[in-house]
């Protein structure tokens, strides 16, 4: 009863202290004032006790609970004087009349942040990162923190390759995004969007998470017709450069067509290279990559700008079209043709390290390469939240040839190679619902043909091929026919925090290899120099993939069981092998979002790899003029354990990005390769059955920061790779260790309103060790410094310099390069008139060093001469 008494007393006090204040707010003409704020404060305080907003009739009502006898009431509305009145804390009606009053607001400059974040989407404002000298969106991407553009154009975000490149949410180019990066004017782009944890298949978006990242180009207009046209000419030698690339982007249609040709060292063939991680994985999984069995001896390409050394004459034609159809279908057509002629001139000094000493080989080389290719892709796709369907029909044809001339020990040697490849494939994937689960059907069918022929004059390997007698020529013929298919059925179902995918599939591969070596003295050699290999491989696989997602944790466990069967036989050689093996290849991935800034990802897995047909052939194959190979051994097998851990940080407000990762790969192999190096540098390679282990450690880190106040982008990166393995060299088993350390830095800053500075530095340290004998350290430096003068009269002056330093055996080689650019722009018509002087100092050769398992190769490469080029460029 006492509790009830006090409760009633408390409620009575509350009821007693309630005050209701009502009223009306008018202007001096008696017109009601709508949306005026009426606030009640504690007496002589800024603490608000209660408030109300006037309605459409200018009325307000406030219920007040306060023990204070007096309170302050304030009426405020934009365009009127503020009224403050002290009133008694009692129920009453209080009306107000406000006088009009104009306010002069202080001038405020509002500037958008360069990077905006909403959920898993980061939006880079292009205007915040672009410079006057930029022309394409690819130029601007290189300045965005967290984004890295590699020399071949591949885009990385936080150290990982993107899985999709969209333009207005559509995948027009299917991985060949250099076509857009190099040709889409940046002025047409409003934002570059980074889509973290992107699942490209919409119907799986709520079922299967992804740790991949996609990039989306957001245009300023819903309908955009744009592109560029460029024509240029020059001399030393006679030069040309032309590019016409019209583009169309709308809600239902996208088109990008380009014709490009030049002989100025611009390798536009890179624009046809597939770069997204998804397309690269599909290419590996579907066994659709072109294999070059034979080759002429080439010069190692210098590791700096191709435009300084690539001697080319290229023509590229590409047409890409996407049309939205009815019922959410999309039709995409991609057709590309490439014709390219390249030359190489220079010499190489190769030093082989063997247990018994070193072998030196000096080769003067002149190579000619002829590339012709046609690629077509027809894709029909439907990608909605309910269903997914995609069918791609693709053809690739390569008609390539090469010629090589070598002066070896004052004697000439000629090489001629015909290197062709043809592939026809169809790729189908369909996802639909049955009840509460998704069904995934996948089918890939491919047919490849690889006819190749290498002719060397004079003949080589006399002791092996011609009874130790000199002879005129040797010819290697190869014809490989491949049929491959991969088919699977999956069921996907969500159970609370889990997503379960069960998959069963079958791979079949049949390859027929026919090869033979003929000489000018004997068109029919012993069967040891021919291959008539019939290769059949099947793989039946079942997999349960489990994903778990809760709060900031994401787990993925894949548990595939694979049943492998190989039947390999060469009837003329009376050799055969049959392998049947079951493998269990689990893989665990763990991702943890510590907070909105920090993320940790890790993975561990076991996989098994079996050799391919080019790693097992019982007869000899002449790979090049000084390498002949036979692998008369069991099927190569490797058991691979890999571990990876990575940490990333991103603060979009402060434009700060950081990532670091470490990976450890241990490969247990059943075959050990033995190399016999002859005094003339010829290498004969065989394989023996002997267990051995190869270790690889890889550490990398990168940090990037954008300082908007100075319009500066700064980045630092490093990587370290250690590889340890065993080989048999000249009948001696040796332990080999290779180390590579790379340090890099980059800065892009505006020193003044008219002067921009770009600097990039790279330091590389390489060496190898045979047994306890440590070879000399190779040091290489590369420094790029560009000064960009953007003058007010719409003129641009650019000075681009590069310094390269290589040190080996206390011998130091230095090269300095410089280019000069002058550009005048008519902005209203978007026309550029440009003059370029490339290789101002006329540097005509460059020496580079490559480190392999047991050799150093010093290459002296003939560079492009000083050249003058005039260009006219305009936007379409």
Buried (B, 14 or more C-beta within 10 A) or exposed (E): EEEEEEEEEEEEEEEEEEBEBBBBBBBEEEEBBBEBBBBBBBEEEEEEBBBBEBEEEBBBEBEBEBEEEEBBBBBBBEEBEEBEEEBEBEEEEBEBBBEEEEEEEEEEEEEEBBBBBEEEBBBBBBEBBBBBBBBBBBBBBBBBBBBBBEEEBBBBBBBBBBBBBBBBEBBBBBBBBBBBBBBBBBBBBBBBBBBBBBBBBBBBBEBBBBBBBBBBBBBEEEEBEBBBBBBBBBEBEEBBBBBBBBBBBBEEEBBBBBBBBBBBBBBBBBBBBBBBBBBBEBBEEBBBEBBBBBBBBBBBBBEBBBBBBBBBBBBBBBBBBBEBEEEEBBEBBBBBBBBBBBBBBBBBBBBBBBBEEEBEBEBBBBBBBBBBBBBBBBBBBBBEEEBBBBBBBBBBBBBBBBBBBBBBEEEEBBBBBBBBBBBBBBBBBBBEEEEEBBBBBBBBBBBBBBBBBBBBBBBBBBEBBBEEEEBEBBBBBBBBBBBBBBBBBBBBBBEEEEBBBBBEBBBBBBBBBBBBBBBBBBEEBEBBBBBBBBBBBBBBBBBEBBBBBEEEEBBBBBBBBBBBBBBBBBEEBEBEBEBEEEBEBEBBBBBBBEEEBBBBBBBBBBBBEBBBBBBBBBBBBBBBBBBBBBBBBBBBBBBBEBEBBBBBBBBBEBBBBBBBBBBBBBBBBBBBBBBBBBEEBBBBBBBEEBEBEBEBBBBBBBBBBBBBEEBBBBBBBBBBBBBBBBBBBBEEBBEBBBBBBBBBBBBBBBEEEBBBBBBBBBBBBBBBBBEEEEBEBBBBBBBBBBBBBBEEEEEBBBBBBBBBBBBBEEEEBEBEBBBBBBBBBEEEEBBBBBBBBBBBEEBEBBBBBBBEBBBBBBBBBBBBEBBBBBBEBBBB
